[in-house]
C-alpha cells in the first residue's frame, strides 16, 4: 500500500514510547516532512510528531506556487534564485502528479515603456541564471497581444506584458506524500501528538509528548531533536531555553477564492497593489484565487483569519487591473490565511524580509530551522541533516531525494497526468470508473490511483457525495485508512482542499463525511456531533469578514 497502514498511528505511538531514535522531528509541515524524508532515506532512525494534523499550519495555506525565485532577483539574492529554480525542476521530476504548469501574465502599465524594458532585462537574466529550458523561457507581449491574451485587462497606459510558466501545486498533499515516503522508508510518523517538554537524560534528548486524542502523556527519546515548528518555532525554543530571544517575524497572507465563471481569466495575472506590492490571481479548475497580503502578525497562531481590511486591499487592487470584473465580497466562495515564519530582520517590513532559511543549534543541541519556502524545502532538509549529522558524529550519505519520486510520482515516460490517463494501465481501470473520478484520483494520487481503486469494492462509492462536489465515499475512507485523517476538518481541508476552495460545498457534505468517518473510526454520536460543530465553527469564522464588509458598506 503506497501510504500509511490503517494502524500506523497507534504503531508509531507505540514505537515512540519504546525506541531510541537518531532524530526526532517536531512539526509535520513541509519543513519537517522534508527533513523526515531526507533522514529516513539516508537510513537514520527517525520519528516525526505533529501537534495537529499534517500541514495544518502554514503548509496548507501558501499561495501554492513552486516559485522559480524571480522575485528574489530584484532583492539581489542570486543564490536563492538559483536554488529555487533548481528545486522547481526537482519537484517536477519527483512529484509530477502534484505540479500543474500554468502561464503567468505580468502586464506593465506606465507613461513610457521603461517598466517593460526593465522587466524584460530581469527575466532574461533570470532565464539565464536559473537555466530555464527553452520551452519555458519568458515571452514579451505588446499591449495588443496582452489584451488578446487576457481580454479583462485594463487598457489605459498598458505598455505590454511578460508571459512565463509558473508551477502550481497542492501544498497539503505535497506534505502528505513527502511524509508517506518517509514512513515507507521506516519513519515513525504521527499526527495529533504535541511536544510539551524537552529535556535530557542518560546522554539522550527526552521529549514529553501528549497524544491529543487520548490525552495520554509519554516520553520519547532521541539522540537529536529538530525543531521544524514553523510559526511555533520560538515556542519550541522556549521549551529548550526559556530565555531564548524570539527569532521570528510572523507575517500574515490571505487568499480569496472565486468561481471561474465570476472571474473568467485565461491565466494567472500579476497586478500591482496600491502600495506597489505585486498580487496575483491563479486559476485552478472551476475556481480562481486571489492573493496575497504580507502584514506583520501578533494574534493567535492556530487559525489566522481574513479581515475585512485584508480583503479590501486585494479587491481594490484587482479592480484597478481588471476593471470590468464586477465582483466583491459576496462572490467569494472560499478563503484561507497563513502565517509566514520569517527570520526576523530588524527594521524591515515583512515584504522586504529575506525568504532565506536559517539553521541554529542551541547549547543543548536543539536544531532549529526557521524561514524558508515551500519550494526550497528539499534543500533546507539537506542542510538540516548536515547539522544533525555533526551532532550525531556520523557521516551521512546524500539520500538522492532530488531523483527519487514521491509516492504517486511514477507517471511513466511522459511524467504527465494526461498522458497517463490515456495509458493502458488507466484504460484498464477506466472500464468501471467514471472518468471524472479517475481524473480526480490521478490529479490527487498520481500513479497510486490504480492501487487505490483496487481497494474499492463498490463502484457506487466513487460517486460524488453531493452533486458537483469532487469527493466520494471511497476517497473519504481512503483518507482515514491510508492517510491518517482523524477529523472531519482533516478530510475536508487537507486530504481534499474542498473547504478552502468551496466552503459551502464542504458544509453541505460535512454530515456525510462525519458518518463515513464514524463508521471507520468507531465514533460515538457525541463525537460525531463535536466534529461537525468544530467544522461549522471553523468555516463560519473563515467567511465572517464578509459580514463586517456588509456592515461598513
Ligand atoms: P508549518 O507548515 O506551519 O508547520 C509547522 C508545524 O509544526 C505545524 O503543523 C504545527 O502544528 C507543528 N507544531 C507546532 N508546535 C508543535 C508542537 N509543540 N509539537 C508538535 N508539532 C508542533 N512558499 C512557496 O514556496 N511558494 C508559495 O507560493 C508560498 N506562498 C505563501 C503564501 C503565504 C500566505 C504564506 C503564509 C506562505 C507562503 N509560502 C510559500 C511559504 C511556505 O508556505 C512556508 O515557508 C512553509 O509552508 C512553512 O512550512 P513549515 O513546515 O516550516 O511550517
Boltz pocket constraint, residues with backbone or C-beta under 6 A from the ligand:
constraints:
  - pocket:
      binder: B
      contacts: [[A, 26], [A, 27], [A, 28], [A, 29], [A, 30], [A, 31], [A, 32], [A, 49], [A, 50], [A, 51], [A, 52], [A, 53], [A, 54], [A, 55], [A, 56], [A, 57], [A, 58], [A, 59], [A, 60], [A, 61], [A, 62], [A, 63], [A, 64], [A, 65], [A, 66], [A, 67], [A, 193], [A, 194], [A, 195], [A, 196], [A, 228], [A, 229], [A, 230], [A, 231], [A, 232], [A, 236], [A, 251], [A, 252], [A, 253], [A, 254], [A, 292], [A, 293], [A, 337], [A, 338], [A, 339], [A, 340], [A, 341], [A, 369], [A, 371], [A, 372], [A, 373], [A, 374], [A, 375], [A, 376]]
      max_distance: 6.0
